[in-house]
Structures are given as structure tokens and as C-alpha cells.
């Protein structure tokens, strides 16, 4: 994440030139998780049909996208998670006033989950992950040490899960695996199919709770005094952080560049009225991840099916 920020900082002039030459009216960042991909495509189609503006979809990491919102390289981010990006929000939204967050947010949850076989093996609490015997039950490569998927390398949440693993004490007992969500969810599918215990980072809304019988691991309730996440600007932010409690209440919302909002106040007002529900986000994830529906195809159908609702979002 820090390396990505450096690359953005060093490439501001070049990105500005690329943007000036672009034929599209706006650029929407595309996160590397299903609901963010679905929402980005829905916004592209809905804005084109409602406002006649053509959007480019550009895949990128979370912090890179925030820097892009300030520089003008990016106009809209479809899914900004909190508290994951609170430091970026403090910097770009509250401090520099370069980014605007939609007033509406989707309630969410983040933590660790266990498959049914893991629960049967008495892995029910985060404390169980520090037990070498129970940790060995999660071994998939034969080295006697269990593995735990903590998310994609570009996710801020993966870094926070690494902090939590060190704070709780199970980082030395388990190999913390960073991989794209498709890989992580395929591993869950395989574990369930073969009856193998597995523990993994999870979040809701997400289709995994509909697809499999998984249980959230028990852990101490969130306490602000025990949740100290250093800012990403600190090169050693993981080592300088501590979080030995459950995640705080989470949510996500749409964000856009303040400069874009000034140029297109009608689109900004439209984004501010979007009111997706957790159930809808779960369906998005299921369609893209389980049914393998291409995001562009999903968006076309979704916009067609919700034409009246989208029209309502666009009303002054």
C-alpha cells in the first residue's frame, strides 16, 4: 500500500497527462472484490443512461484510488470501507477536503470465520488459533503449521488482520496467507467439499454465509482502548499497531472527488442518494463469485431491473 502511494505521488504529472488525453468523461476506480466490481459497473451504466457521461473503469488498490481522487486521475470510488480507510478519510476528506463521502452507508461486519469442520474440531474462538494442536488441523501443505487466509495483499483489512494476529499471539502459530479473493473463496469451497477444517478472514455482506455453513469466531468485544492502528504513512505501521479485540462496527459508502462534484453537482447528488442494502450487496457477490456473471453483464441487467429506482436517485 505504501509503495502504491509512492508510485502515485511520483506519477502525478504523467497521470494528469493521461487524463487530459482521455476521451471518457470520468473515471471510476474498480476494487478487487466482487461487490466493489459490481457497483463500479452499475455506476458506469447508470451514469451513462441518466446523465449521458461515458466512464472508464480502472482497477486499482484502495490507497492508490484515494490519492487518485485528490490528483484528478479518479472521479468516483464505489466502495470505501470503514474503519479500514479511516486514516485516508481523515487525510483526504476531513483534512484536505479533496474527497467527498456519500451520506448513506451500508452496514457491514469484518472478522474471522470457521467452517463447520473447524467448529467440530473445537476451533470456536480466536484463542484457539494460538493452540499448536488446533493450528495444525488447519495445515494444507504438510509442514505441520496451519494456514489462515487474511485477504488480498492490496486490502487494508489484510494488514489489519496481520496486526490482529500479532496482537492476539497466533501469528507465530499460523502462516498468514495473502491472496486474491477468488483464491481465498476457492479454498473455502474446497475445504467444505473435502471436510477439512479451515479458518479465514471474512466479511459481510457476502455470499459465503449463504453458500456454506460458517461460524464467526468468538473474540473480545471491540474496545477503542485496544484498537490502535497506526496511519499507513508510517512505513512500520503494522509493527506500530495493536488490535487484540474484535473489529469496530464497519460500513462502506461511495466516494467522489470534490473537484468532480463541483463540475457535476447533479451526478454528485445522484451518488449521495444511492441506497444499496446489505441483501443487494450479497446478491452482487453471489452473482459474480459463484455464478461467474461478468460484472458488465450483471450491471446492464441490474440497471434495467431498477430503472425506476435509479430515476428516483437522479431527481433534484
N, C-alpha and C positions, 0 to 999 in steps of 0.2 A: 504493500500500500504506500509506504513512504517512497519507494523507488518510483512508483507511478506518479506521485505528486511531483517529484523532481523532474521526471520526463515532461510533465505538463508545463511546469514552470519554464523549462528550457525551450519548450516548443511553442510558446505563446505567439510569437511573431509568425511562425510558419502556419499555425492553425488559423490565425486570423486571415492569412492569405488564402488558405484553402476555403475558408468560409466565404470570403468575398467572391470567389470564383464559382461557388456552388449555385446550381440552378434552383435548388429547393428553397422554400420559404422559411423552413425551420428544421431543427434537428432534435430528435428525441433520443435520449440515451436508452439503451436496452440492457438491463441487468442479466446476469447468467443464472436466473432461476425462473421456473415456469410462469408463475403469476405475474412477475415483472415483465416477461416477454409478451404474455398475452395482453396485458394492459397497455404496453407500448404500442402494440399493433392496433388495438382498439382505438387508442387516441389518434393514431395516424389516419385511420379510416374515417372516424367520426369528425375530426377537424377538417379533413378534405371535403366531406359531404356537406358539412354545416357552414364552413367559412371559405371554402374554395382554396385552401392553402395546402401546398404539397410539402410533405415531411420526409426527411431522410431518417432512417433508423440506424443508430450507430452503437454497436455493442461496446461496453466499457465497464470498468470497475467503479465502485461506489465513490471513492475519494476523487478519482480522476473526473468523474461526472460532476462532482461539486465544483472542482476547480474550473471545469469547462463552462459551468453555468455562470461563473463570475467573468471568465475571459470572453464569453460570447460564442464559444465553439459549440455549446449545447444550449438549447432553449427550454427543454422540459425533461424532468426525471419522473418516471411513472410510479416509483415505489421507494420512498425514503423511510427506512426503519429507524425507530427509536426504542431503546436508548442507544442503539449501536452507533448512530451518527450524531449523537448529541454534541460532541466536540466540534464537528464540522458545522452543525446548525448554529452553535454559539459563534463560530467564526464568520460564516458567510451570511447567515440570516440575521442574527441579533447584532453582530458587530459591524460588518461591512455593508449590510442592507443590500447585498447583491443578489440574494436568492429569496424567494417568497414561498412559504409553505401553505398549502390549502388548509382551510379551517377544518374541513371534515377529515377524519382519520378512521381507519379500520382497526378495530381491536384485535390484538394478536397475543401470542404466547411463545416463549422460547425456553428450551431446556434440554434434558436428556431423556431418551425413551429406551425401553427394553422390549424385546419380542416376548411372546408367550413362553417360549422355551427358556429364556433367560429368567423370567419370573418364576417358573417352575424350579429353576436351579437356585432359587432364593436370592437372586440379584434384584432387589427391590428398592434399594436406597443408594444414594451417591457414596455412602460409607462403604458399601460392598465392593466398590471398584478398587479400594485400597487393599483388599484381601487377595494375596497372591494366588490362592487356590481358586477363588472365584474368577479372578482375572484370567487365569489360564484357560478357563472354559470359553473365553472369547477369542482364543487363538485360532487363526486360519492358515498360518504359514508354517506351522510345525516347530516354531522356535520356543514354544512354551510361554510366550508372552502375548497377552490378548491385544486386540486392536480396537480402536474406537474412532469412527469417522466423525470429524468435528466440523465439516463443511468445506466449501471451496476455498482455495488459497486467497482469492481476492475478497472474500467476505470479511467484513469487520467482525462479525459474530464468531468466525473461526479463531481469530486472535483472542477474543474474549473467552472462548471455550478453553483455549490453551492456558489463559490466566486462571480460570476456574480449576483446571486440572492441577496446576501447580499449587494453588491456594488450598484445595481440598487434600492434596497429597497423593493423588493417584497417577500423576504424570510419570512417575518413575516406575509404575507398575504396568502401564499400558502404553502401546505405541499409538500416538495421536496422528490420525491419517487425514490429510487434506486432499480432496479430490472433488471434481465437478459433481453436481447433484445427481446427474444421471447415473454416475458410477456408484455413489452412495446408496441411492434407492435401489439400484440393481442388486447391490449386496444385501439389502434388507429382503428383497424378493427371494433371493437365493437362500438366505438363512431360514426364512419361513418355510420355503419349499422343502428344505432338507432337514428341518427340525433342529437347526443349530442355534444355540443362544447367541444373541447379538445385542449390543448397546450402541446407540448412535445419537448424534445431535439431531434434534427435531424442532419443528416449529409449527404453529397453527395460525391461520387456517392452512390446511394441507390435506391432500387426499390420502396420505399414508394412514390416517386414523380411520378412514372409510374402507381402505383396501385390506388392512391387516389388523389383527388384534395386538395392539402395542400398548404399553403402560408407561406413563410418565414416572421417572424415578423420583422417590421421595428425597427432599433435601430441606435444610433450614429455610424458613421464610425470608424473603428479601428484607434486608436491613441496610439502610443507606450508610450506616457507620461501617459496614463490612463490604461495601461496594465502592472501591476506589480504582477507577480506570483512568490511567494517565492519558494525556492527549496524544494523538497519532504523530504530532510534530516531534515528539520525543523519540529518538532512534531506538531507545531501550524501553519503549512504552509497556511492552508485555512484562518485562522484568520488574518495572517500577509500579505495576498494578497489583491489586489484590481483590479477590471476589470469592469468598467462601460461603456464599448464600445463594438462594435462587435468583434468577433474573428478576429485575423490576417489571412492573406492568409494561407491556410492549404495545406498539401500534405502528402503522405506516400510513403515509399520505403522499400525495402528488406534490412536486415542487417545480417551480419555473424561475427562469432568470428575471430579475426585476426589470432589466432593460427590455426583454421581450414583452413583459406585461405592460410596459409603458407604450410600446409600439402597437400592441394588440390587446387593448384592455378588454375587448369582447371575448377573446379566447381565454384570457386570464380569469374573467368572471365565470366562464363555462367550466374551466378546470376546478374552480372553487366550489361549484355546485355538484360535482360528481360524487355520488353516494353509494359506492360499491359496498356490498355486505360480505361478511366472512363466508357465508354459504356460496356466494357467487365466486369468490376467490378460490374456494376449494374445488368448485366445478372447473374453473380455468386450469388449475394444476392437474386435475384428473384427465382433462381432455388432452393436454399437451404431453403429460408424462406417461400416462397409461394407454390412452387411445392413440397416441402419437400423431395427433392432429397438427398439421403445420400451423404456427402462430398466425400467419397471414390469412389462412383459410378460416381459422377459428374467429378471427376478428371480423371478417366480412359477414359471417353468419350472425355473430353476436350483435353487430351494429344493425343489421337488417331486422333482427328479432326485437330490438329495443329502440326502434326508431322514434316512437312517441316519447319515451323517457329521455332520449338524447335531445329531442326538440325542447323538452322542458328545461334541460340544463342550459340550453342556449338562450332562453328567454331573458330579456333585460330585467 
